[in-house]
């Protein structure tokens, strides 16, 4: 394309005084302001210079536009993480950042923006230039649950975040103390039906609370919800028998499962997990609707130009499909989850709808 335009735009194309006057910006401005050409309309003969000049200008504009699109990324990329360094979200974000850097041949920096339960991180994304060079790597607590669990949220993730790619689903496990008499999820359900409200379930996040609420709703039982601010504290109390059950994500519970301090009974969703192959899925246990799973995803600002956003998605998907990424996720007990673009947006909307049903049925009031 460059050669074609250059061949129509020789240097002499712009050397005729008459043509320069014709294309002079103020002159053109007066032409359109007053409805008439200010002076004789220039005439060109032989090599049709005027047409060639217009072709040259139009072609140059197209090349400039094309160059602007294909320039991405032209500087380092920042990935915002709304959780602390060393957290499960942070560890997976850094693996993704490394893979993405290798894919786009630009540095990728992870920034932990803590505070206000994710609000600071969300604002950092939305206040940054919407050019694809600032992304957020977060769990579904921010992209799905915040609008349902928090009052007066100043942003809407479904409206203000553009889905890039999903990274991994986070299996949720129903667990009991190693000393518990419960050996199956069915035994928990039977006991809770026989004595409504006697047995408890612990949780340490909004996502895990909703998993617990959905379990009780699906099984049609009543259990006491016991909130904890710390996952480690909740697991310690579970191991000691202070609470009867707990809904815990795989990453948090795995060390306790491996040590034998707590016993996994059930994994939410339709399939077993490679890390705990002997633990049945909810579908196998007769609870197919117990399927609410937290997940990690990458988002950009919704104001990002579509052409740039598409390039971000393509680069992210290629990075996430690298064997070192999928292998690391699976070793941590996570399920690789590579929905991108509109497919991830639909999954997010469906997850919001299911979560809203659980919240409303449980009578949870936004705080």
C-alpha positions in Angstrom: 0.0 0.0 0.0 2.8 2.4 0.8 4.5 1.8 -2.6 1.2 2.3 -4.4 0.6 5.7 -2.8 4.2 6.8 -3.1 4.1 6.1 -6.9 1.1 8.4 -7.2 2.6 11.2 -5.0 6.0 12.3 -6.5 7.7 15.2 -4.9 6.8 17.5 -7.7 3.2 16.8 -6.8 3.5 19.5 -4.2 5.8 21.9 -6.0 3.3 23.8 -8.1 2.4 27.1 -6.5 -1.1 27.0 -7.9 -1.7 23.6 -6.2 -0.2 24.7 -2.9 -2.5 27.7 -2.8 -5.5 25.4 -3.7 -4.7 23.1 -0.8 -3.8 25.8 1.7 -5.8 25.1 4.9 -7.0 28.7 5.6 -8.1 29.1 2.0 -10.1 25.9 2.2 -11.6 27.1 5.4 -12.8 30.3 3.8 -14.1 28.3 0.9 -16.4 26.2 3.1 -17.3 29.1 5.4 -18.6 31.4 2.6 -19.9 28.9 0.2 -17.6 29.7 -2.7 -14.0 29.3 -3.9 -12.0 32.5 -3.2 -10.8 33.2 -6.6 -10.5 31.2 -9.8 -10.8 27.5 -9.5 -7.3 26.1 -10.3 -7.1 24.1 -13.4 -4.5 21.3 -13.9 -3.6 19.5 -17.1 -1.5 16.6 -18.3 -0.6 14.6 -15.2 -3.8 15.5 -13.2 -1.8 16.8 -10.3 -4.7 17.8 -8.2 -6.2 14.3 -8.2 -2.9 12.8 -7.3 -2.4 15.2 -4.4 -5.8 14.3 -3.0 -5.0 10.6 -3.4 -1.7 11.2 -1.6 -3.4 13.0 1.3 -6.1 10.4 1.7 -3.6 7.6 1.5 -1.4 9.2 4.1 -4.3 9.5 6.5 -5.1 5.9 6.0 -1.5 4.9 6.7 -1.4 7.0 9.8 -4.6 5.4 11.1 -3.3 1.9 10.4 0.0 2.7 12.0 -1.9 3.9 15.2 -3.8 0.6 15.4 -0.8 -1.7 14.8 1.4 0.3 17.2 0.0 -1.6 20.2 1.7 -2.3 22.5 4.2 0.6 22.2 5.0 0.9 25.9 5.0 -1.3 29.1 1.7 -2.8 30.2 0.5 -2.5 33.8 -1.6 -5.2 35.4 -3.5 -4.0 38.5 -4.2 -6.5 41.2 -6.7 -5.6 44.0 -5.1 -8.0 46.5 -1.9 -8.2 48.4 1.4 -9.6 47.1 1.6 -13.3 47.6 -2.2 -13.8 47.6 -3.7 -16.4 45.2 -4.8 -13.7 42.8 -1.4 -12.1 42.9 0.5 -15.3 42.2 -1.6 -16.1 39.2 -1.4 -12.5 37.9 2.4 -12.6 38.0 2.5 -15.8 36.0 0.1 -14.3 33.5 2.2 -11.1 33.3 5.4 -13.1 32.6 3.7 -15.0 29.8 2.1 -11.8 28.3 5.4 -10.0 28.3 6.9 -12.8 26.3 4.0 -12.7 23.9 4.0 -8.9 23.2 7.7 -8.3 23.6 7.1 -5.4 26.1 7.6 -5.2 29.9 4.5 -6.1 31.9 4.4 -4.7 35.5 2.1 -6.0 38.3 0.8 -3.3 40.7 -0.9 -4.3 43.9 -3.6 -1.6 44.6 -5.1 -2.5 48.0 -7.8 -0.8 49.9 -11.5 -0.1 50.0 -12.3 -3.7 49.2 -11.2 -3.3 45.6 -12.5 0.2 44.9 -9.0 1.7 44.7 -7.9 -0.9 42.1 -11.1 -0.4 40.1 -10.6 3.4 40.1 -6.9 2.9 39.0 -8.1 1.0 36.0 -10.9 3.4 35.1 -8.8 6.6 35.6 -5.9 5.3 33.4 -5.7 6.0 29.7 -8.0 3.6 27.9 -5.4 2.4 25.4 -5.0 -1.2 26.4 -1.8 -0.7 28.3 -3.6 -0.9 31.7 -5.5 -4.0 32.7 -6.9 -5.5 35.9 -6.5 -9.1 37.0 -9.1 -9.9 39.6 -11.4 -12.5 41.0 -15.1 -12.6 40.4 -15.6 -11.0 43.8 -14.9 -7.7 42.0 -16.3 -8.4 38.6 -19.5 -10.2 39.7 -20.3 -9.8 43.4 -19.5 -6.2 44.3 -22.6 -4.7 42.6 -24.7 -7.2 44.6 -23.0 -7.0 48.0 -22.1 -3.3 48.2 -24.2 -0.2 48.4 -23.6 2.9 46.3 -20.8 1.3 44.2 -19.5 4.2 42.0 -18.9 1.9 39.0 -20.5 -1.1 37.4 -18.1 -3.9 36.4 -20.5 -5.2 33.7 -20.7 -1.7 32.1 -17.3 -0.1 32.9 -15.0 -3.2 32.4 -14.4 -4.7 29.0 -13.8 -8.5 29.3 -10.4 -9.6 28.0 -10.1 -13.3 28.9 -11.0 -15.6 31.7 -8.0 -17.3 33.4 -9.2 -20.0 35.7 -12.2 -21.2 37.7 -11.5 -21.7 41.4 -13.0 -25.0 42.7 -14.9 -24.7 45.9 -14.8 -27.6 48.3 -17.2 -28.6 51.1 -14.9 -29.7 54.0 -15.3 -31.0 57.5 -12.9 -31.6 60.4 -10.9 -34.8 60.2 -12.6 -35.9 63.4 -16.1 -35.3 62.0 -18.5 -38.2 61.8 -19.6 -36.9 58.3 -18.0 -39.0 55.6 -20.1 -37.7 52.6 -22.0 -34.6 51.6 -25.2 -36.7 51.7 -24.7 -37.3 55.5 -24.3 -33.5 56.0 -27.6 -32.9 54.2 -29.4 -35.7 56.1 -28.3 -34.3 59.5 -29.2 -30.8 58.6 -32.6 -31.9 57.4 -33.2 -33.7 60.7 -32.0 -30.8 62.8 -32.5 -27.5 60.9 -30.2 -24.7 62.0 -28.0 -26.8 64.3 -25.0 -27.2 62.0 -22.8 -24.4 60.8 -20.8 -23.5 57.7 -17.8 -21.2 57.8 -16.7 -18.9 55.1 -14.1 -16.1 54.7 -15.2 -14.1 51.7 -18.4 -13.0 49.9 -17.8 -15.6 47.1 -17.4 -18.4 49.6 -20.5 -17.3 51.5 -22.5 -17.4 48.4 -21.2 -20.9 47.7 -22.4 -22.0 51.1 -25.8 -20.3 50.7 -26.2 -22.0 47.3 -25.4 -25.3 48.8 -28.1 -25.0 51.5 -30.6 -23.7 49.0 -29.9 -26.5 46.5 -30.1 -29.2 49.3 -33.1 -27.4 50.9 -31.6 -27.3 54.3 -30.9 -24.7 57.0 -27.4 -24.1 58.4 -25.9 -21.4 60.4 -23.6 -19.0 58.5 -20.4 -18.2 60.4 -18.3 -15.4 58.8 -14.5 -15.1 59.2 -12.2 -12.3 58.1 -9.2 -14.6 57.8 -9.2 -17.8 55.8 -6.4 -19.3 58.0 -8.4 -18.5 61.1 -11.5 -20.2 59.7 -9.6 -23.3 58.6 -7.9 -23.5 62.0 -11.3 -23.4 63.7 -12.7 -26.0 61.3 -9.7 -28.3 62.0 -10.4 -27.8 65.7 -14.1 -28.6 65.4 -15.3 -25.1 66.4 -17.4 -25.1 63.2 -19.1 -28.1 61.5 -18.3 -27.4 57.8 -16.6 -24.9 55.6 -16.8 -23.9 51.9 -13.2 -23.2 51.0 -11.5 -22.5 47.7 -9.0 -25.1 46.5 -5.9 -22.9 46.9 -6.7 -22.0 50.5 -7.8 -25.5 51.6 -5.2 -27.6 49.8 -2.4 -27.5 52.5 -5.0 -28.5 55.1 -6.3 -31.4 52.9 -2.7 -32.6 52.4 -1.9 -32.4 56.1 -5.0 -34.5 56.9 -6.4 -31.8 59.3 -9.6 -31.4 57.4 -11.5 -33.8 55.0 -12.9 -32.8 51.6 -16.4 -34.1 50.9 -17.6 -32.5 47.7 -16.4 -30.2 44.9 -18.9 -27.7 43.5 -19.7 -28.0 39.9 -20.0 -30.8 37.3 -16.5 -32.4 37.4 -13.9 -33.8 39.7 -10.6 -32.0 40.2 -7.2 -33.5 39.3 -5.7 -32.5 42.6 -8.4 -34.3 44.6 -9.5 -37.1 42.1 -11.2 -39.1 44.8 -13.6 -36.3 45.9 -17.0 -36.5 44.0 -18.4 -33.5 42.2 -21.7 -31.9 43.2 -23.3 -33.3 40.1 -22.3 -36.9 41.1 -23.6 -36.3 44.6 -27.1 -35.4 43.3 -26.7 -31.6 43.7 -26.2 -30.5 40.1 -27.3 -26.9 40.8 -24.5 -26.4 43.3 -22.2 -24.9 40.6 -21.3 -21.3 41.7 -17.6 -21.1 41.3 -15.3 -18.1 41.8 -13.0 -17.3 38.9 -10.1 -15.1 37.8 -10.3 -12.9 34.8 -8.6 -10.0 33.0 -10.4 -6.8 32.1 -9.6 -3.5 30.4 -11.5 -0.2 30.5 -14.7 -0.3 28.5 -13.5 2.9 26.8 -10.7 1.0 25.1 -10.9 1.3 21.2 -12.4 -1.9 19.8 -9.4 -2.5 17.5 -6.9 -2.2 20.4 -9.1 -4.3 22.6 -9.2 -7.1 20.1 -5.4 -7.1 20.0 -5.2 -7.2 23.8 -7.6 -10.2 23.8 -5.6 -12.1 21.1 -2.3 -11.5 23.0 -3.9 -12.5 26.3 -5.4 -15.7 24.9 -2.1 -16.8 23.3 -0.3 -16.1 26.6 -2.9 -18.1 28.6 -2.7 -21.1 26.4 1.1 -21.5 26.9 1.8 -24.9 28.6 3.6 -23.3 31.5 0.5 -21.3 32.4 -2.0 -24.1 32.2 0.4 -26.4 34.0 0.8 -24.0 36.9 -2.9 -23.5 37.2 -3.6 -27.2 37.3 -0.9 -27.8 39.9 -2.7 -25.3 42.2 -6.0 -27.1 41.7 -7.4 -24.5 39.4 -9.4 -25.2 36.2 -8.0 -23.3 33.2 -10.8 -21.1 31.8 -10.1 -19.4 28.5 -13.3 -17.7 27.5 -12.4 -14.3 25.9 -14.3 -11.2 24.7 -18.0 -11.6 24.3 -18.0 -15.2 25.5 -16.5 -14.0 28.8 -19.0 -11.1 29.0 -21.9 -13.6 28.7 -20.4 -15.8 31.3 -20.0 -12.8 33.6 -23.7 -11.8 33.1 -24.9 -15.3 33.7 -22.8 -15.5 36.9 -24.3 -12.1 38.1 -27.8 -13.4 37.4 -27.2 -16.6 39.4 -25.5 -14.8 42.2 -28.4 -12.3 42.4 -30.8 -15.2 42.9 -28.7 -16.6 45.7 -28.4 -13.2 47.4 -32.1 -12.5 47.2 -33.1 -15.9 48.5 -30.7 -15.7 51.4 -31.9 -12.3 52.3 -28.4 -10.8 52.1 -28.5 -7.0 52.4 -25.8 -4.9 50.6 -23.5 -3.2 53.0 
